[in-house]
Amino acid sequence: MKNLLLIVVLFLSVQLSAQKITLESGSIKALKGVSSLDVKFVYADDMHVGKLTEAEYIEKHMKEAEEREKGTGEKWKEMYYADREEHFAPKFLALFNDVLKKTGMDARENNNDAKIQMIVTTTFLEPGFNVGISSRPAYINLEITFINMETNEEIAKYILKKSPGTAYYDFGVRVGEAYAKAAKSFAKLLAKKKAF
């Protein structure tokens, strides 16, 4: 009986913390036959990083870096923003394209051949942590919006909640894996629905 109860509790905890993808508005019918997407990565103005606004998070960590070693606060900030280009966007694009390679999908930033733009907006970022003996994985929430670039009309908007990353030591890798998981899950959903 104890084993059954343990299995039920574990199952419920996994289900409660699992990634969720929902169609918020529109329809993906207009994407049929599309093989090229222009992808734009955006970070919401009101995005929170953990319990702090992004500005508060950056200020806190810059201050901590300065306290550890004078002159490193600004370097920390540069590294924080660099992770977007070095880890987050590349991970997302690589997995998205890999899952949809059978469709011939070409999703990339600054794609001048595309008529549809996919805007990936980060609305929340839980950075997680790894301090040796204790760790917590990162996760992100995203809004993914498809826009007709000729008319600037929204085609469809999806909400992805709690896309899990890892508990690696490095912030960029930890969060980058959340983008990879989001892309993989979202692309699988689109493939299942035969969106392209």
C-alpha positions as a LaTeX table, in Angstrom:
\begin{tabular}{lrrr}
\hline
Residue & $x$ (\AA) & $y$ (\AA) & $z$ (\AA) \\
\hline
Met1 & 0.00 & 0.00 & 0.00 \\
Lys2 & 2.87 & 2.36 & 0.83 \\
Asn3 & 4.44 & 1.71 & $-2.58$ \\
Leu4 & 1.17 & 2.49 & $-4.36$ \\
Leu5 & 0.81 & 5.74 & $-2.42$ \\
Leu6 & 4.40 & 6.70 & $-3.25$ \\
Ile7 & 3.80 & 6.03 & $-6.96$ \\
Val8 & 0.62 & 8.15 & $-6.94$ \\
Val9 & 2.39 & 11.03 & $-5.17$ \\
Leu10 & 5.33 & 10.91 & $-7.60$ \\
Phe11 & 2.99 & 10.77 & $-10.60$ \\
Leu12 & 0.99 & 13.77 & $-9.36$ \\
Ser13 & 4.10 & 15.82 & $-8.59$ \\
Val14 & 5.45 & 15.18 & $-12.10$ \\
Gln15 & 2.08 & 16.05 & $-13.66$ \\
Leu16 & 1.77 & 19.26 & $-11.64$ \\
Ser17 & 5.21 & 20.46 & $-12.67$ \\
Ala18 & 5.12 & 19.27 & $-16.28$ \\
Gln19 & 5.45 & 21.56 & $-19.26$ \\
Lys20 & 2.14 & 22.73 & $-20.68$ \\
Ile21 & 1.48 & 24.01 & $-24.23$ \\
Thr22 & $-1.83$ & 25.67 & $-25.09$ \\
Leu23 & $-3.20$ & 27.48 & $-28.11$ \\
Glu24 & $-4.22$ & 30.90 & $-26.80$ \\
Ser25 & $-5.61$ & 32.39 & $-30.01$ \\
Gly26 & $-5.89$ & 31.89 & $-33.75$ \\
Ser27 & $-5.34$ & 28.78 & $-35.82$ \\
Ile28 & $-2.34$ & 27.08 & $-37.38$ \\
Lys29 & $-4.26$ & 26.23 & $-40.58$ \\
Ala30 & $-2.58$ & 29.16 & $-42.36$ \\
Leu31 & 0.83 & 27.55 & $-41.76$ \\
Lys32 & 0.08 & 24.61 & $-44.07$ \\
Gly33 & 2.76 & 24.41 & $-46.74$ \\
Val34 & 5.09 & 26.86 & $-44.99$ \\
Ser35 & 8.71 & 25.68 & $-45.06$ \\
Ser36 & 10.47 & 28.87 & $-44.00$ \\
Leu37 & 10.09 & 30.92 & $-40.82$ \\
Asp38 & 11.76 & 34.14 & $-39.73$ \\
Val39 & 12.35 & 33.73 & $-36.00$ \\
Lys40 & 12.60 & 36.64 & $-33.61$ \\
Phe41 & 13.52 & 36.25 & $-29.93$ \\
Val42 & 12.01 & 38.79 & $-27.55$ \\
Tyr43 & 12.24 & 39.20 & $-23.79$ \\
Ala44 & 9.09 & 40.74 & $-22.30$ \\
Asp45 & 9.47 & 44.13 & $-20.65$ \\
Asp46 & 7.71 & 42.78 & $-17.55$ \\
Met47 & 9.63 & 39.49 & $-17.52$ \\
His48 & 10.54 & 38.17 & $-14.10$ \\
Val49 & 13.66 & 36.19 & $-13.34$ \\
Gly50 & 12.70 & 34.11 & $-10.36$ \\
Lys51 & 10.94 & 36.36 & $-7.85$ \\
Leu52 & 12.57 & 39.54 & $-9.16$ \\
Thr53 & 11.97 & 41.74 & $-12.16$ \\
Glu54 & 14.72 & 41.33 & $-14.71$ \\
Ala55 & 16.15 & 44.75 & $-13.78$ \\
Glu56 & 16.23 & 43.81 & $-10.08$ \\
Tyr57 & 17.84 & 40.45 & $-10.88$ \\
Ile58 & 20.57 & 42.09 & $-12.96$ \\
Glu59 & 21.21 & 44.78 & $-10.34$ \\
Lys60 & 21.43 & 42.19 & $-7.54$ \\
His61 & 23.89 & 39.96 & $-9.40$ \\
Met62 & 26.02 & 42.85 & $-10.62$ \\
Lys63 & 26.31 & 44.05 & $-7.02$ \\
Glu64 & 27.24 & 40.55 & $-5.80$ \\
Ala65 & 29.88 & 40.23 & $-8.56$ \\
Glu66 & 31.36 & 43.61 & $-7.59$ \\
Glu67 & 31.51 & 42.57 & $-3.93$ \\
Arg68 & 33.40 & 39.39 & $-4.86$ \\
Glu69 & 35.81 & 41.15 & $-7.21$ \\
Lys70 & 35.94 & 44.84 & $-8.04$ \\
Gly71 & 35.19 & 45.61 & $-11.69$ \\
Thr72 & 33.32 & 42.38 & $-12.50$ \\
Gly73 & 29.74 & 43.64 & $-12.19$ \\
Glu74 & 29.57 & 44.98 & $-15.72$ \\
Lys75 & 31.23 & 41.81 & $-17.05$ \\
Trp76 & 28.53 & 39.73 & $-15.32$ \\
Lys77 & 25.84 & 41.82 & $-17.04$ \\
Glu78 & 27.51 & 41.36 & $-20.45$ \\
Met79 & 27.66 & 37.59 & $-19.90$ \\
Tyr80 & 24.00 & 37.54 & $-18.84$ \\
Tyr81 & 22.89 & 39.16 & $-22.10$ \\
Ala82 & 25.40 & 37.16 & $-24.18$ \\
Asp83 & 23.74 & 33.91 & $-23.04$ \\
Arg84 & 20.70 & 34.87 & $-25.13$ \\
Glu85 & 22.73 & 34.75 & $-28.35$ \\
Glu86 & 25.17 & 32.02 & $-27.32$ \\
His87 & 22.80 & 29.54 & $-25.66$ \\
Phe88 & 19.09 & 30.38 & $-25.70$ \\
Ala89 & 18.39 & 31.19 & $-29.38$ \\
Pro90 & 20.79 & 28.59 & $-30.86$ \\
Lys91 & 19.41 & 25.79 & $-28.66$ \\
Phe92 & 15.83 & 26.67 & $-29.58$ \\
Leu93 & 16.53 & 26.89 & $-33.31$ \\
Ala94 & 18.61 & 23.71 & $-33.44$ \\
Leu95 & 15.98 & 21.54 & $-31.78$ \\
Phe96 & 13.03 & 23.16 & $-33.59$ \\
Asn97 & 14.62 & 22.56 & $-37.00$ \\
Asp98 & 15.83 & 19.08 & $-36.06$ \\
Val99 & 12.35 & 17.87 & $-35.09$ \\
Leu100 & 10.82 & 19.38 & $-38.24$ \\
Lys101 & 13.61 & 18.42 & $-40.68$ \\
Lys102 & 11.32 & 15.96 & $-42.52$ \\
Thr103 & 9.10 & 18.91 & $-43.47$ \\
Gly104 & 12.11 & 20.78 & $-44.90$ \\
Met105 & 11.64 & 23.54 & $-42.32$ \\
Asp106 & 14.12 & 26.42 & $-42.39$ \\
Ala107 & 13.52 & 28.42 & $-39.21$ \\
Arg108 & 16.19 & 31.02 & $-38.47$ \\
Glu109 & 16.71 & 34.60 & $-37.43$ \\
Asn110 & 16.78 & 37.24 & $-40.18$ \\
Asn111 & 15.29 & 34.82 & $-42.71$ \\
Asn112 & 14.52 & 37.06 & $-45.69$ \\
Asp113 & 12.91 & 34.17 & $-47.60$ \\
Ala114 & 10.13 & 33.75 & $-45.03$ \\
Lys115 & 6.60 & 35.10 & $-45.26$ \\
Ile116 & 5.75 & 34.03 & $-41.71$ \\
Gln117 & 7.49 & 35.25 & $-38.57$ \\
Met118 & 7.60 & 33.22 & $-35.37$ \\
Ile119 & 8.12 & 35.49 & $-32.37$ \\
Val120 & 9.42 & 33.64 & $-29.31$ \\
Thr121 & 8.78 & 35.85 & $-26.28$ \\
Thr122 & 10.21 & 34.87 & $-22.91$ \\
Thr123 & 7.72 & 35.93 & $-20.23$ \\
Phe124 & 9.30 & 34.22 & $-17.21$ \\
Leu125 & 12.66 & 32.67 & $-16.44$ \\
Glu126 & 13.42 & 30.62 & $-13.34$ \\
Pro127 & 17.23 & 30.54 & $-13.36$ \\
Gly128 & 17.58 & 27.56 & $-11.06$ \\
Phe129 & 20.90 & 27.04 & $-9.28$ \\
Asn130 & 23.71 & 24.62 & $-8.63$ \\
Val131 & 25.84 & 25.07 & $-5.53$ \\
Gly132 & 27.48 & 21.66 & $-5.44$ \\
Ile133 & 25.47 & 19.83 & $-2.81$ \\
Ser134 & 22.16 & 21.38 & $-3.80$ \\
Ser135 & 20.61 & 22.31 & $-7.12$ \\
Arg136 & 17.35 & 23.25 & $-8.79$ \\
Pro137 & 16.73 & 23.11 & $-12.54$ \\
Ala138 & 15.85 & 26.17 & $-14.57$ \\
Tyr139 & 12.56 & 26.59 & $-16.41$ \\
Ile140 & 10.97 & 29.16 & $-18.70$ \\
Asn141 & 7.56 & 30.36 & $-19.84$ \\
Leu142 & 7.17 & 31.44 & $-23.46$ \\
Glu143 & 4.62 & 32.98 & $-25.78$ \\
Ile144 & 5.10 & 31.88 & $-29.38$ \\
Thr145 & 3.27 & 33.98 & $-31.94$ \\
Phe146 & 3.03 & 33.41 & $-35.69$ \\
Ile147 & 2.68 & 36.61 & $-37.75$ \\
Asn148 & 1.93 & 37.05 & $-41.46$ \\
Met149 & 4.79 & 39.37 & $-42.43$ \\
Glu150 & 2.93 & 40.83 & $-45.43$ \\
Thr151 & $-0.18$ & 41.89 & $-43.49$ \\
Asn152 & 1.35 & 42.02 & $-39.98$ \\
Glu153 & $-1.66$ & 40.02 & $-38.76$ \\
Glu154 & $-1.40$ & 37.48 & $-35.98$ \\
Ile155 & $-2.07$ & 33.94 & $-37.18$ \\
Ala156 & $-1.80$ & 32.03 & $-33.91$ \\
Lys157 & $-0.40$ & 32.38 & $-30.41$ \\
Tyr158 & 0.74 & 29.54 & $-28.17$ \\
Ile159 & 1.62 & 29.66 & $-24.47$ \\
Leu160 & 4.32 & 27.31 & $-23.15$ \\
Lys161 & 4.57 & 27.07 & $-19.38$ \\
Lys162 & 7.29 & 25.49 & $-17.27$ \\
Ser163 & 9.62 & 24.26 & $-19.98$ \\
Pro164 & 12.30 & 22.53 & $-17.89$ \\
Gly165 & 16.00 & 23.10 & $-18.20$ \\
Thr166 & 18.71 & 21.39 & $-16.23$ \\
Ala167 & 20.54 & 21.93 & $-12.97$ \\
Tyr168 & 24.01 & 22.38 & $-14.53$ \\
Tyr169 & 26.46 & 24.74 & $-12.87$ \\
Asp170 & 26.54 & 27.26 & $-15.74$ \\
Phe171 & 23.52 & 29.63 & $-15.98$ \\
Gly172 & 23.56 & 29.79 & $-19.79$ \\
Val173 & 23.64 & 26.02 & $-20.22$ \\
Arg174 & 21.04 & 25.48 & $-17.49$ \\
Val175 & 18.54 & 27.89 & $-19.08$ \\
Gly176 & 19.57 & 27.03 & $-22.64$ \\
Glu177 & 18.34 & 23.49 & $-22.07$ \\
Ala178 & 14.90 & 24.92 & $-21.17$ \\
Tyr179 & 14.82 & 26.59 & $-24.60$ \\
Ala180 & 15.89 & 23.31 & $-26.23$ \\
Lys181 & 13.11 & 21.40 & $-24.45$ \\
Ala182 & 10.55 & 24.08 & $-25.34$ \\
Ala183 & 11.53 & 23.95 & $-29.02$ \\
Lys184 & 11.50 & 20.17 & $-29.14$ \\
Ser185 & 8.10 & 19.87 & $-27.45$ \\
Phe186 & 6.56 & 22.67 & $-29.51$ \\
Ala187 & 7.90 & 21.34 & $-32.81$ \\
Lys188 & 6.61 & 17.85 & $-31.95$ \\
Leu189 & 3.17 & 19.35 & $-31.29$ \\
Leu190 & 3.23 & 21.17 & $-34.64$ \\
Ala191 & 4.39 & 18.00 & $-36.41$ \\
Lys192 & 1.64 & 15.96 & $-34.75$ \\
Lys193 & $-0.95$ & 18.51 & $-35.91$ \\
Lys194 & 0.62 & 18.51 & $-39.40$ \\
Ala195 & 0.93 & 22.29 & $-39.22$ \\
Phe196 & 3.42 & 22.50 & $-42.08$ \\
\hline
\end{tabular}
